[in-house]
Amino acid sequence: MTASVTVLVAAGVALALALGLARGFDVVAIIILILIVAVGGLGIAAARRAGSGTVTPATCEECNGLISPNAPYCKHCGAQARA
C-alpha cells in the first residue's frame, strides 16, 4: 500500500509541476503546489505507519470490544480503560 500511495503522490506532484511550468507559476499556483506536497507527505506517512502494524486497536477487558488504545473508556460498555 505504501508504494501505491507514494506513486500516486509523486504523480500528483509531477502533474502539478508540469502544469505550473506550462502555464507559469503565480502565487496561488505555488501555494497549491505546497499544499499538494504537504498533504501527500501526510498520506505517505499515514500509509507507512498503517503498514508497519503500529496502529492497532486495543481490546476492552470487560466486553472484549475493540477500542482505541488511547480511549479513556470503552465506547461499547462504558468501562474504564486500563493503562
HURA-V184272 format. One record per residue. D_FIRST is the distance of its C-alpha to the first C-alpha in Angstrom with 1 decimal. Layout:
D_FIRST, D_FIRST
This chain:
0.0, 3.8, 5.5, 5.3, 6.3, 8.6, 10.0, 10.7, 12.4, 14.2, 15.4, 16.7, 18.5, 19.9, 21.2, 22.7, 24.4, 25.7, 27.1, 28.6, 30.2, 31.6, 33.0, 33.7, 32.3, 34.1, 33.5, 31.4, 29.1, 28.6, 27.9, 25.3, 23.6, 23.6, 22.1, 19.3, 18.6, 18.9, 16.7, 14.0, 14.5, 14.2, 10.9, 9.5, 11.6, 10.5, 6.7, 8.3, 10.8, 9.1, 7.3, 10.8, 12.7, 15.0, 14.8, 16.8, 19.6, 23.2, 25.7, 29.1, 31.9, 34.2, 32.4, 29.2, 27.2, 23.7, 24.1, 22.5, 23.4, 25.2, 27.2, 31.0, 31.7, 30.3, 29.6, 30.7, 34.0, 34.7, 35.2, 35.0, 31.8, 32.7, 31.7
